[in-house]
Amino acid sequence: MTPEELRRELGISLSQQGKLSFGKARELADMTVWAFQQLLGSRGIPVHYDLRDYEEDLASLKELGRV
């Protein structure tokens, strides 16, 4: 398993267990919001994306200069 695959699987697992928010799990997995959401959906894992997650993602995008 590559380091990228390991981060992705860890992000998925921690998100599914509710130990990381969607936004933080996505960051750990190093995936876009949409790609991570699709990955979770393809595995039948419900997406819990709330206002806090949105605000975290928005702050991250601002830090990256993408907003």
N, CA and C of each residue as an Amber inpcrd file, in Angstrom:
protein
   201
   0.8590000  -1.1770000   0.0000000   0.0000000   0.0000000   0.0000000
   0.9020000   1.2350000   0.0000000   0.6030000   2.1640000  -0.8710000
   1.3970000   3.3840000  -0.9520000   1.0040000   4.3270000   0.1900000
   1.8600000   5.3120000   0.5010000   1.4910000   6.2950000   1.5320000
   0.1930000   7.0280000   1.1930000  -0.0280000   7.3050000  -0.0920000
  -1.2510000   7.9850000  -0.5090000  -2.4780000   7.1120000  -0.2350000
  -2.3800000   5.8380000  -0.5510000  -3.4900000   4.9150000  -0.3070000
  -3.7590000   4.7750000   1.1900000  -2.6970000   4.7410000   1.9750000
  -2.8310000   4.6280000   3.4290000  -3.5400000   5.8500000   4.0070000
  -3.1470000   7.0560000   3.5640000  -3.8140000   8.2790000   4.0310000
  -5.2870000   8.2800000   3.6370000  -5.5670000   7.8330000   2.4230000
  -6.9460000   7.7870000   1.9450000  -7.7780000   6.8310000   2.8060000
  -7.2630000   5.6470000   3.0490000  -7.9920000   4.6610000   3.8460000
  -8.1640000   5.1260000   5.2910000  -7.1510000   5.7800000   5.8290000
  -7.2430000   6.3020000   7.1890000  -8.2990000   7.4050000   7.2650000
  -8.3100000   8.2920000   6.2770000  -9.3160000   9.3400000   6.2270000
 -10.7220000   8.7780000   6.1480000 -10.9020000   7.7630000   5.3250000
 -12.2060000   7.1240000   5.1870000 -12.6320000   6.5000000   6.5180000
 -11.7390000   5.7530000   7.1150000 -12.0500000   5.0660000   8.3630000
 -12.3920000   6.0370000   9.4870000 -11.5830000   7.0660000   9.6460000
 -11.8180000   8.0300000  10.7220000 -13.0880000   8.8410000  10.4890000
 -13.4050000   9.1110000   9.2370000 -14.6500000   9.8040000   8.9140000
 -15.8380000   8.9170000   9.2390000 -15.7490000   7.6680000   8.8510000
 -16.8370000   6.7230000   9.0750000 -17.0930000   6.5190000  10.5720000
 -16.0380000   6.5420000  11.3660000 -16.1650000   6.3590000  12.8070000
 -16.5950000   7.6350000  13.5230000 -16.6350000   8.7480000  12.7920000
 -17.0090000  10.0190000  13.3970000 -15.8970000  10.6540000  14.2040000
 -14.6720000  10.1770000  14.0110000 -13.5270000  10.7170000  14.7510000
 -12.9210000  11.9320000  14.0660000 -13.1870000  12.0770000  12.7690000
 -12.7630000  13.2600000  12.0160000 -13.9630000  13.7800000  11.2500000
 -14.0460000  15.0850000  11.1440000 -15.0890000  15.6700000  10.3170000
 -14.8130000  15.3230000   8.8540000 -15.8190000  15.5030000   8.0310000
 -15.6460000  15.2490000   6.6000000 -14.4740000  16.0570000   6.0510000
 -14.4310000  17.3440000   6.4140000 -13.3810000  18.2230000   5.8980000
 -11.9920000  17.7860000   6.3010000 -11.8140000  17.4240000   7.5590000
 -10.4930000  16.9930000   8.0340000 -10.1160000  15.6390000   7.4470000
 -11.0840000  14.7480000   7.3310000 -10.8130000  13.4360000   6.7310000
 -10.4220000  13.5930000   5.2680000 -11.1010000  14.5110000   4.5900000
 -10.7840000  14.7750000   3.1820000  -9.3770000  15.3290000   3.0390000
  -9.0140000  16.2410000   3.9550000  -7.6570000  16.7950000   3.9320000
  -6.6280000  15.7010000   4.1650000  -6.8830000  14.8210000   5.1340000
  -5.9760000  13.7150000   5.4040000  -5.8250000  12.8290000   4.1730000
  -6.9320000  12.5760000   3.4980000  -6.9240000  11.7390000   2.2960000
  -6.3070000  12.4610000   1.1020000  -6.0980000  13.7720000   1.2340000
  -5.5310000  14.6050000   0.1700000  -6.3560000  14.4920000  -1.1160000
  -7.6750000  14.6950000  -0.9360000  -8.6010000  14.6100000  -2.0620000
  -9.4690000  15.8530000  -2.0930000 -10.0270000  16.1460000  -3.2520000
 -10.9810000  17.2420000  -3.3500000 -12.2650000  16.8380000  -2.6380000
 -13.0840000  17.8300000  -2.3260000 -14.3670000  17.5590000  -1.6770000
 -15.1710000  16.5670000  -2.5060000 -15.2630000  16.8300000  -3.7850000
 -16.1050000  16.0100000  -4.6580000 -15.5590000  14.6030000  -4.8090000
 -14.2470000  14.4730000  -4.9600000 -13.6510000  13.1460000  -5.1190000
 -13.8200000  12.3120000  -3.8490000 -13.6240000  12.9550000  -2.6840000
 -13.7680000  12.2330000  -1.4250000 -15.2270000  11.8350000  -1.2080000
 -16.1380000  12.7320000  -1.5440000 -17.5580000  12.4340000  -1.4060000
 -17.9480000  11.2640000  -2.3070000 -17.4550000  11.2550000  -3.5270000
 -17.7530000  10.1610000  -4.4520000 -17.1550000   8.8450000  -3.9560000
 -15.9480000   8.9110000  -3.4080000 -15.3100000   7.7030000  -2.8870000
 -16.1220000   7.1180000  -1.7340000 -16.5350000   7.9770000  -0.8130000
 -17.3560000   7.4950000   0.2970000 -18.6580000   6.8920000  -0.2310000
 -19.2830000   7.5740000  -1.1740000 -20.5280000   7.0730000  -1.7520000
 -20.3470000   5.7380000  -2.4480000 -19.2350000   5.5670000  -3.1420000
 -18.9940000   4.3090000  -3.8540000 -18.8280000   3.1360000  -2.8990000
 -18.4840000   3.4590000  -1.6490000 -18.3340000   2.4120000  -0.6300000
 -19.5530000   2.3120000   0.2800000 -20.5870000   3.0840000  -0.0530000
 -21.8090000   3.0280000   0.7340000 -21.7080000   3.6970000   2.0920000
 -20.7560000   4.6180000   2.2270000 -20.5570000   5.3310000   3.4880000
 -21.2920000   6.6620000   3.4030000 -22.2350000   6.8990000   4.3140000
 -22.9700000   8.1710000   4.2620000 -22.0570000   9.3590000   4.5350000
 -22.3230000  10.4350000   3.8400000 -21.5360000  11.6550000   3.9900000
 -22.2090000  12.5530000   5.0080000 -21.4780000  12.9250000   6.0320000
 -21.9770000  13.8440000   7.0480000 -21.2180000  15.1530000   6.8560000
 -21.7690000  16.0170000   6.0590000 -21.1270000  17.2800000   5.7160000
 -22.0100000  18.3890000   6.2400000 -21.5740000  19.0230000   7.3340000
 -22.4080000  20.0460000   7.9480000 -21.7900000  21.4320000   7.7770000
 -22.4020000  22.4060000   8.4110000 -21.9400000  23.7910000   8.2860000
 -20.4970000  23.9430000   8.7570000 -20.1430000  23.2880000   9.8560000
 -18.7710000  23.3710000  10.3510000 -17.7750000  22.8370000   9.3200000
 -18.1220000  21.7190000   8.6950000 -17.2590000  21.1590000   7.6560000
 -17.0980000  22.1430000   6.4940000 -18.2110000  22.7480000   6.0920000
 -18.1670000  23.7280000   5.0090000 -17.2530000  24.8960000   5.3770000
 -17.4000000  25.4010000   6.5910000 -16.5840000  26.5350000   7.0310000
 -15.0990000  26.1590000   7.0890000 -14.7860000  24.9360000   7.5130000
 -13.3930000  24.4840000   7.5200000 -12.8450000  24.4090000   6.0960000
 -13.6420000  23.8720000   5.1900000 -13.2000000  23.7860000   3.7940000
 -13.0180000  25.1690000   3.1890000 -13.9270000  26.0720000   3.4830000
 -13.8250000  27.4290000   2.9750000 -12.5620000  28.1130000   3.5010000
 -12.2630000  27.9300000   4.7850000 -11.0450000  28.5040000   5.3710000
  -9.8020000  27.9200000   4.7050000  -9.8140000  26.6250000   4.4390000
  -8.6710000  25.9890000   3.7690000  -8.4800000  26.5510000   2.3700000
  -9.5810000  26.7310000   1.6460000  -9.4920000  27.2960000   0.3000000
  -8.9650000  28.7170000   0.3280000  -9.3750000  29.4900000   1.3220000
  -8.8730000  30.8600000   1.4540000  -7.3820000  30.8610000   1.7180000
  -6.9230000  29.9350000   2.5770000  -5.4970000  29.8430000   2.8780000
  -4.7000000  29.5060000   1.6150000  -5.2970000  28.7120000   0.7470000
  -4.6200000  28.3160000  -0.4950000  -4.7720000  29.3640000  -1.5850000
  -5.5330000  30.4140000  -1.2930000  -5.7290000  31.4720000  -2.2830000
  -6.6640000  31.0830000  -3.4090000  -7.5660000  30.1550000  -3.1510000
  -8.4830000  29.6940000  -4.1860000  -9.8620000  30.3120000  -4.0690000
 -10.0610000  31.1800000  -3.0740000 -11.3450000  31.8640000  -2.9180000
 -11.0880000  33.3330000  -2.7950000
